[in-house]
Amino acid sequence: MEKIMMRKMKDNQSGVISAIKVGGELGRRIRDMGLVPGATVKIQGRAPLYDPVAIRVMGFTLTLRNNEADHIEVEVG
């Protein structure tokens, strides 16, 4: 499986989070949203200017800014 940052994923692409590459307040905030290693995510779509990105995780839809998605490593297959 290939590991890429979430920002590089394409629409309707699925993967499993392998790591959160940031600490501190931002890392805690990302984890609090349910984006933890082992969680399956799917890219649902992007805004017209590609920021933010809508993802599906643990049964709900969540939007992230690209600068937040840059810190989430995902295994895609």
Biopython code that builds the backbone (N, CA, C, O; Angstrom):
import numpy as np
from Bio.PDB.StructureBuilder import StructureBuilder

atoms = [
    (1, "MET", "N", (0.835, -1.189, 0.000)),
    (1, "MET", "CA", (0.000, 0.000, 0.000)),
    (1, "MET", "C", (0.879, 1.251, 0.000)),
    (1, "MET", "O", (1.945, 1.288, 0.615)),
    (2, "GLU", "N", (0.412, 2.242, -0.688)),
    (2, "GLU", "CA", (1.132, 3.507, -0.785)),
    (2, "GLU", "C", (0.686, 4.462, 0.322)),
    (2, "GLU", "O", (-0.500, 4.533, 0.643)),
    (3, "LYS", "N", (1.625, 5.186, 0.898)),
    (3, "LYS", "CA", (1.301, 6.176, 1.928)),
    (3, "LYS", "C", (1.416, 7.571, 1.317)),
    (3, "LYS", "O", (2.453, 7.939, 0.766)),
    (4, "ILE", "N", (0.328, 8.344, 1.425)),
    (4, "ILE", "CA", (0.318, 9.713, 0.928)),
    (4, "ILE", "C", (-0.339, 10.606, 1.982)),
    (4, "ILE", "O", (-0.987, 10.117, 2.907)),
    (5, "MET", "N", (-0.167, 11.889, 1.833)),
    (5, "MET", "CA", (-0.841, 12.823, 2.724)),
    (5, "MET", "C", (-2.284, 12.988, 2.235)),
    (5, "MET", "O", (-2.544, 12.921, 1.034)),
    (6, "MET", "N", (-3.208, 13.202, 3.154)),
    (6, "MET", "CA", (-4.623, 13.267, 2.817)),
    (6, "MET", "C", (-4.916, 14.316, 1.743)),
    (6, "MET", "O", (-5.811, 14.120, 0.920)),
    (7, "ARG", "N", (-4.192, 15.399, 1.742)),
    (7, "ARG", "CA", (-4.420, 16.464, 0.761)),
    (7, "ARG", "C", (-4.251, 15.963, -0.673)),
    (7, "ARG", "O", (-4.878, 16.496, -1.588)),
    (8, "LYS", "N", (-3.418, 14.952, -0.878)),
    (8, "LYS", "CA", (-3.129, 14.419, -2.214)),
    (8, "LYS", "C", (-4.170, 13.406, -2.700)),
    (8, "LYS", "O", (-4.133, 12.994, -3.859)),
    (9, "MET", "N", (-5.092, 13.004, -1.832)),
    (9, "MET", "CA", (-6.108, 12.019, -2.225)),
    (9, "MET", "C", (-7.084, 12.629, -3.226)),
    (9, "MET", "O", (-7.334, 13.835, -3.215)),
    (10, "LYS", "N", (-7.626, 11.781, -4.087)),
    (10, "LYS", "CA", (-8.582, 12.215, -5.105)),
    (10, "LYS", "C", (-10.016, 11.995, -4.611)),
    (10, "LYS", "O", (-10.242, 11.259, -3.650)),
    (11, "ASP", "N", (-10.972, 12.632, -5.271)),
    (11, "ASP", "CA", (-12.386, 12.456, -4.921)),
    (11, "ASP", "C", (-12.768, 10.981, -4.996)),
    (11, "ASP", "O", (-12.343, 10.267, -5.905)),
    (12, "ASN", "N", (-13.564, 10.534, -4.045)),
    (12, "ASN", "CA", (-14.057, 9.162, -3.931)),
    (12, "ASN", "C", (-12.962, 8.137, -3.629)),
    (12, "ASN", "O", (-13.217, 6.936, -3.707)),
    (13, "GLN", "N", (-11.772, 8.573, -3.292)),
    (13, "GLN", "CA", (-10.688, 7.658, -2.927)),
    (13, "GLN", "C", (-10.778, 7.362, -1.434)),
    (13, "GLN", "O", (-11.048, 8.252, -0.627)),
    (14, "SER", "N", (-10.548, 6.104, -1.079)),
    (14, "SER", "CA", (-10.590, 5.675, 0.326)),
    (14, "SER", "C", (-9.210, 5.272, 0.799)),
    (14, "SER", "O", (-8.337, 4.934, 0.000)),
    (15, "GLY", "N", (-9.026, 5.313, 2.092)),
    (15, "GLY", "CA", (-7.763, 4.892, 2.684)),
    (15, "GLY", "C", (-7.898, 4.753, 4.188)),
    (15, "GLY", "O", (-8.949, 5.035, 4.764)),
    (16, "VAL", "N", (-6.814, 4.313, 4.816)),
    (16, "VAL", "CA", (-6.766, 4.147, 6.265)),
    (16, "VAL", "C", (-5.688, 5.082, 6.808)),
    (16, "VAL", "O", (-4.561, 5.095, 6.313)),
    (17, "ILE", "N", (-6.037, 5.854, 7.816)),
    (17, "ILE", "CA", (-5.070, 6.777, 8.412)),
    (17, "ILE", "C", (-3.957, 5.965, 9.059)),
    (17, "ILE", "O", (-4.214, 5.065, 9.858)),
    (18, "SER", "N", (-2.708, 6.296, 8.702)),
    (18, "SER", "CA", (-1.569, 5.585, 9.286)),
    (18, "SER", "C", (-0.855, 6.425, 10.340)),
    (18, "SER", "O", (-0.246, 5.869, 11.254)),
    (19, "ALA", "N", (-0.917, 7.754, 10.231)),
    (19, "ALA", "CA", (-0.236, 8.600, 11.215)),
    (19, "ALA", "C", (-0.745, 10.034, 11.152)),
    (19, "ALA", "O", (-1.185, 10.512, 10.106)),
    (20, "ILE", "N", (-0.675, 10.703, 12.291)),
    (20, "ILE", "CA", (-0.920, 12.140, 12.372)),
    (20, "ILE", "C", (0.456, 12.765, 12.601)),
    (20, "ILE", "O", (1.088, 12.510, 13.626)),
    (21, "LYS", "N", (0.916, 13.570, 11.666)),
    (21, "LYS", "CA", (2.287, 14.070, 11.668)),
    (21, "LYS", "C", (2.433, 15.458, 12.279)),
    (21, "LYS", "O", (3.288, 16.234, 11.852)),
    (22, "VAL", "N", (1.611, 15.780, 13.272)),
    (22, "VAL", "CA", (1.706, 17.071, 13.946)),
    (22, "VAL", "C", (1.330, 16.870, 15.408)),
    (22, "VAL", "O", (0.495, 16.026, 15.735)),
    (23, "GLY", "N", (1.939, 17.632, 16.260)),
    (23, "GLY", "CA", (1.631, 17.549, 17.686)),
    (23, "GLY", "C", (0.942, 18.824, 18.141)),
    (23, "GLY", "O", (0.404, 19.581, 17.333)),
    (24, "GLY", "N", (0.967, 19.045, 19.418)),
    (24, "GLY", "CA", (0.417, 20.262, 19.987)),
    (24, "GLY", "C", (-1.083, 20.381, 19.830)),
    (24, "GLY", "O", (-1.789, 19.380, 19.710)),
    (25, "GLU", "N", (-1.560, 21.605, 19.830)),
    (25, "GLU", "CA", (-2.988, 21.893, 19.761)),
    (25, "GLU", "C", (-3.622, 21.380, 18.471)),
    (25, "GLU", "O", (-4.714, 20.813, 18.507)),
    (26, "LEU", "N", (-2.952, 21.570, 17.331)),
    (26, "LEU", "CA", (-3.514, 21.113, 16.054)),
    (26, "LEU", "C", (-3.621, 19.592, 16.028)),
    (26, "LEU", "O", (-4.639, 19.056, 15.589)),
    (27, "GLY", "N", (-2.594, 18.890, 16.489)),
    (27, "GLY", "CA", (-2.644, 17.429, 16.530)),
    (27, "GLY", "C", (-3.762, 16.926, 17.419)),
    (27, "GLY", "O", (-4.452, 15.970, 17.067)),
    (28, "ARG", "N", (-3.951, 17.557, 18.569)),
    (28, "ARG", "CA", (-5.030, 17.167, 19.476)),
    (28, "ARG", "C", (-6.383, 17.426, 18.841)),
    (28, "ARG", "O", (-7.292, 16.604, 18.959)),
    (29, "ARG", "N", (-6.525, 18.553, 18.172)),
    (29, "ARG", "CA", (-7.795, 18.899, 17.527)),
    (29, "ARG", "C", (-8.146, 17.888, 16.423)),
    (29, "ARG", "O", (-9.297, 17.470, 16.302)),
    (30, "ILE", "N", (-7.151, 17.504, 15.627)),
    (30, "ILE", "CA", (-7.375, 16.520, 14.564)),
    (30, "ILE", "C", (-7.818, 15.187, 15.167)),
    (30, "ILE", "O", (-8.761, 14.567, 14.675)),
    (31, "ARG", "N", (-7.153, 14.752, 16.211)),
    (31, "ARG", "CA", (-7.513, 13.482, 16.857)),
    (31, "ARG", "C", (-8.896, 13.557, 17.504)),
    (31, "ARG", "O", (-9.648, 12.583, 17.472)),
    (32, "ASP", "N", (-9.234, 14.702, 18.088)),
    (32, "ASP", "CA", (-10.552, 14.879, 18.711)),
    (32, "ASP", "C", (-11.685, 14.769, 17.700)),
    (32, "ASP", "O", (-12.807, 14.424, 18.069)),
    (33, "MET", "N", (-11.410, 15.055, 16.435)),
    (33, "MET", "CA", (-12.428, 14.947, 15.381)),
    (33, "MET", "C", (-12.620, 13.508, 14.915)),
    (33, "MET", "O", (-13.447, 13.250, 14.041)),
    (34, "GLY", "N", (-11.869, 12.569, 15.484)),
    (34, "GLY", "CA", (-12.000, 11.165, 15.103)),
    (34, "GLY", "C", (-10.998, 10.717, 14.065)),
    (34, "GLY", "O", (-11.055, 9.579, 13.599)),
    (35, "LEU", "N", (-10.081, 11.590, 13.695)),
    (35, "LEU", "CA", (-9.059, 11.245, 12.712)),
    (35, "LEU", "C", (-7.856, 10.668, 13.452)),
    (35, "LEU", "O", (-6.904, 11.374, 13.785)),
    (36, "VAL", "N", (-7.931, 9.370, 13.696)),
    (36, "VAL", "CA", (-6.899, 8.663, 14.453)),
    (36, "VAL", "C", (-6.349, 7.521, 13.602)),
    (36, "VAL", "O", (-7.050, 7.021, 12.722)),
    (37, "PRO", "N", (-5.111, 7.102, 13.846)),
    (37, "PRO", "CA", (-4.566, 5.967, 13.092)),
    (37, "PRO", "C", (-5.494, 4.750, 13.162)),
    (37, "PRO", "O", (-5.990, 4.384, 14.228)),
    (38, "GLY", "N", (-5.712, 4.140, 12.005)),
    (38, "GLY", "CA", (-6.599, 2.984, 11.905)),
    (38, "GLY", "C", (-7.988, 3.328, 11.403)),
    (38, "GLY", "O", (-8.729, 2.432, 10.999)),
    (39, "ALA", "N", (-8.364, 4.606, 11.416)),
    (39, "ALA", "CA", (-9.693, 5.018, 10.949)),
    (39, "ALA", "C", (-9.723, 5.028, 9.416)),
    (39, "ALA", "O", (-8.780, 5.490, 8.773)),
    (40, "THR", "N", (-10.809, 4.516, 8.844)),
    (40, "THR", "CA", (-10.997, 4.527, 7.402)),
    (40, "THR", "C", (-11.637, 5.847, 6.990)),
    (40, "THR", "O", (-12.607, 6.296, 7.600)),
    (41, "VAL", "N", (-11.084, 6.464, 5.948)),
    (41, "VAL", "CA", (-11.605, 7.740, 5.455)),
    (41, "VAL", "C", (-11.868, 7.646, 3.955)),
    (41, "VAL", "O", (-11.233, 6.864, 3.248)),
    (42, "LYS", "N", (-12.808, 8.452, 3.487)),
    (42, "LYS", "CA", (-13.108, 8.540, 2.059)),
    (42, "LYS", "C", (-13.293, 10.011, 1.707)),
    (42, "LYS", "O", (-14.001, 10.738, 2.403)),
    (43, "ILE", "N", (-12.659, 10.439, 0.635)),
    (43, "ILE", "CA", (-12.799, 11.823, 0.180)),
    (43, "ILE", "C", (-14.135, 11.947, -0.542)),
    (43, "ILE", "O", (-14.373, 11.261, -1.536)),
    (44, "GLN", "N", (-15.005, 12.821, -0.043)),
    (44, "GLN", "CA", (-16.325, 13.002, -0.660)),
    (44, "GLN", "C", (-16.328, 14.101, -1.701)),
    (44, "GLN", "O", (-17.090, 14.035, -2.665)),
    (45, "GLY", "N", (-15.502, 15.099, -1.528)),
    (45, "GLY", "CA", (-15.465, 16.182, -2.501)),
    (45, "GLY", "C", (-14.648, 17.349, -1.986)),
    (45, "GLY", "O", (-14.163, 17.353, -0.855)),
    (46, "ARG", "N", (-14.513, 18.342, -2.856)),
    (46, "ARG", "CA", (-13.746, 19.537, -2.521)),
    (46, "ARG", "C", (-14.520, 20.775, -2.934)),
    (46, "ARG", "O", (-15.352, 20.735, -3.840)),
    (47, "ALA", "N", (-14.236, 21.857, -2.263)),
    (47, "ALA", "CA", (-14.842, 23.132, -2.617)),
    (47, "ALA", "C", (-14.300, 23.569, -3.987)),
    (47, "ALA", "O", (-13.292, 23.029, -4.444)),
    (48, "PRO", "N", (-14.942, 24.521, -4.640)),
    (48, "PRO", "CA", (-14.499, 24.944, -5.981)),
    (48, "PRO", "C", (-13.022, 25.345, -6.069)),
    (48, "PRO", "O", (-12.394, 25.130, -7.106)),
    (49, "LEU", "N", (-12.468, 25.911, -5.027)),
    (49, "LEU", "CA", (-11.045, 26.278, -5.050)),
    (49, "LEU", "C", (-10.183, 25.238, -4.330)),
    (49, "LEU", "O", (-9.053, 25.528, -3.937)),
    (50, "TYR", "N", (-10.724, 24.019, -4.159)),
    (50, "TYR", "CA", (-10.044, 22.857, -3.566)),
    (50, "TYR", "C", (-9.743, 22.991, -2.076)),
    (50, "TYR", "O", (-8.969, 22.206, -1.528)),
    (51, "ASP", "N", (-10.341, 23.964, -1.428)),
    (51, "ASP", "CA", (-10.147, 24.123, 0.017)),
    (51, "ASP", "C", (-11.445, 24.650, 0.597)),
    (51, "ASP", "O", (-11.850, 25.745, 0.205)),
    (52, "PRO", "N", (-12.121, 23.971, 1.488)),
    (52, "PRO", "CA", (-11.713, 22.769, 2.213)),
    (52, "PRO", "C", (-12.065, 21.486, 1.461)),
    (52, "PRO", "O", (-12.621, 21.516, 0.363)),
    (53, "VAL", "N", (-11.724, 20.363, 2.086)),
    (53, "VAL", "CA", (-12.019, 19.036, 1.563)),
    (53, "VAL", "C", (-13.032, 18.371, 2.494)),
    (53, "VAL", "O", (-12.922, 18.468, 3.716)),
    (54, "ALA", "N", (-14.024, 17.693, 1.901)),
    (54, "ALA", "CA", (-15.031, 16.970, 2.694)),
    (54, "ALA", "C", (-14.647, 15.497, 2.723)),
    (54, "ALA", "O", (-14.407, 14.883, 1.684)),
    (55, "ILE", "N", (-14.592, 14.938, 3.936)),
    (55, "ILE", "CA", (-14.238, 13.528, 4.078)),
    (55, "ILE", "C", (-15.318, 12.814, 4.882)),
    (55, "ILE", "O", (-16.034, 13.418, 5.680)),
    (56, "ARG", "N", (-15.407, 11.523, 4.645)),
    (56, "ARG", "CA", (-16.330, 10.667, 5.390)),
    (56, "ARG", "C", (-15.491, 9.811, 6.325)),
    (56, "ARG", "O", (-14.590, 9.098, 5.883)),
    (57, "VAL", "N", (-15.791, 9.883, 7.630)),
    (57, "VAL", "CA", (-15.041, 9.109, 8.618)),
    (57, "VAL", "C", (-15.996, 8.701, 9.736)),
    (57, "VAL", "O", (-16.745, 9.535, 10.245)),
    (58, "MET", "N", (-15.975, 7.438, 10.115)),
    (58, "MET", "CA", (-16.772, 6.898, 11.219)),
    (58, "MET", "C", (-18.258, 7.287, 11.120)),
    (58, "MET", "O", (-18.889, 7.602, 12.129)),
    (59, "GLY", "N", (-18.801, 7.264, 9.916)),
    (59, "GLY", "CA", (-20.234, 7.491, 9.730)),
    (59, "GLY", "C", (-20.678, 8.941, 9.644)),
    (59, "GLY", "O", (-21.880, 9.202, 9.581)),
    (60, "PHE", "N", (-19.751, 9.894, 9.641)),
    (60, "PHE", "CA", (-20.165, 11.287, 9.491)),
    (60, "PHE", "C", (-19.251, 12.004, 8.505)),
    (60, "PHE", "O", (-18.153, 11.538, 8.199)),
    (61, "THR", "N", (-19.725, 13.141, 8.017)),
    (61, "THR", "CA", (-18.955, 13.940, 7.076)),
    (61, "THR", "C", (-18.276, 15.081, 7.827)),
    (61, "THR", "O", (-18.879, 15.733, 8.679)),
    (62, "LEU", "N", (-17.030, 15.301, 7.497)),
    (62, "LEU", "CA", (-16.200, 16.288, 8.173)),
    (62, "LEU", "C", (-15.471, 17.099, 7.103)),
    (62, "LEU", "O", (-15.057, 16.543, 6.087)),
    (63, "THR", "N", (-15.312, 18.386, 7.315)),
    (63, "THR", "CA", (-14.517, 19.182, 6.384)),
    (63, "THR", "C", (-13.228, 19.627, 7.064)),
    (63, "THR", "O", (-13.211, 19.988, 8.241)),
    (64, "LEU", "N", (-12.160, 19.587, 6.290)),
    (64, "LEU", "CA", (-10.838, 19.987, 6.772)),
    (64, "LEU", "C", (-10.227, 20.985, 5.811)),
    (64, "LEU", "O", (-10.427, 20.900, 4.600)),
    (65, "ARG", "N", (-9.492, 21.918, 6.348)),
    (65, "ARG", "CA", (-8.690, 22.800, 5.499)),
    (65, "ARG", "C", (-7.507, 21.993, 4.962)),
    (65, "ARG", "O", (-7.083, 21.011, 5.572)),
    (66, "ASN", "N", (-6.988, 22.417, 3.824)),
    (66, "ASN", "CA", (-5.845, 21.711, 3.245)),
    (66, "ASN", "C", (-4.634, 21.741, 4.164)),
    (66, "ASN", "O", (-3.876, 20.772, 4.208)),
    (67, "ASN", "N", (-4.432, 22.839, 4.904)),
    (67, "ASN", "CA", (-3.272, 22.879, 5.795)),
    (67, "ASN", "C", (-3.419, 21.887, 6.947)),
    (67, "ASN", "O", (-2.412, 21.486, 7.530)),
    (68, "GLU", "N", (-4.637, 21.481, 7.291)),
    (68, "GLU", "CA", (-4.851, 20.429, 8.288)),
    (68, "GLU", "C", (-4.646, 19.053, 7.648)),
    (68, "GLU", "O", (-4.036, 18.170, 8.252)),
    (69, "ALA", "N", (-5.154, 18.872, 6.434)),
    (69, "ALA", "CA", (-5.028, 17.589, 5.720)),
    (69, "ALA", "C", (-3.574, 17.268, 5.400)),
    (69, "ALA", "O", (-3.224, 16.101, 5.223)),
    (70, "ASP", "N", (-2.718, 18.293, 5.324)),
    (70, "ASP", "CA", (-1.286, 18.076, 5.043)),
    (70, "ASP", "C", (-0.591, 17.291, 6.148)),
    (70, "ASP", "O", (0.492, 16.754, 5.916)),
    (71, "HIS", "N", (-1.168, 17.205, 7.328)),
    (71, "HIS", "CA", (-0.524, 16.539, 8.469)),
    (71, "HIS", "C", (-1.031, 15.112, 8.699)),
    (71, "HIS", "O", (-0.619, 14.453, 9.654)),
    (72, "ILE", "N", (-1.929, 14.634, 7.821)),
    (72, "ILE", "CA", (-2.541, 13.318, 8.014)),
    (72, "ILE", "C", (-2.031, 12.375, 6.921)),
    (72, "ILE", "O", (-2.281, 12.583, 5.734)),
    (73, "GLU", "N", (-1.314, 11.337, 7.348)),
    (73, "GLU", "CA", (-0.773, 10.342, 6.408)),
    (73, "GLU", "C", (-1.772, 9.201, 6.266)),
    (73, "GLU", "O", (-2.275, 8.677, 7.260)),
    (74, "VAL", "N", (-2.060, 8.817, 5.011)),
    (74, "VAL", "CA", (-3.087, 7.804, 4.729)),
    (74, "VAL", "C", (-2.497, 6.719, 3.841)),
    (74, "VAL", "O", (-1.752, 7.008, 2.905)),
    (75, "GLU", "N", (-2.833, 5.469, 4.141)),
    (75, "GLU", "CA", (-2.468, 4.342, 3.284)),
    (75, "GLU", "C", (-3.594, 4.131, 2.286)),
    (75, "GLU", "O", (-4.738, 3.897, 2.675)),
    (76, "VAL", "N", (-3.276, 4.211, 1.013)),
    (76, "VAL", "CA", (-4.270, 3.972, -0.043)),
    (76, "VAL", "C", (-3.847, 2.762, -0.833)),
    (76, "VAL", "O", (-2.660, 2.444, -0.916)),
    (77, "GLY", "N", (-4.818, 2.088, -1.414)),
    (77, "GLY", "CA", (-4.497, 0.871, -2.131)),
    (77, "GLY", "C", (-5.046, 0.774, -3.455)),
    (77, "GLY", "O", (-4.828, -0.224, -4.142)),
]
sb = StructureBuilder()
sb.init_structure("model")
sb.init_model(0)
sb.init_chain("A")
sb.init_seg("    ")
for serial, (resi, resn, name, xyz) in enumerate(atoms, 1):
    if name == "N":
        sb.init_residue(resn, " ", resi, " ")
    sb.init_atom(name, np.array(xyz, "f"), 0.0, 1.0, " ", f" {name:<3s}", serial, name[0])
structure = sb.get_structure()
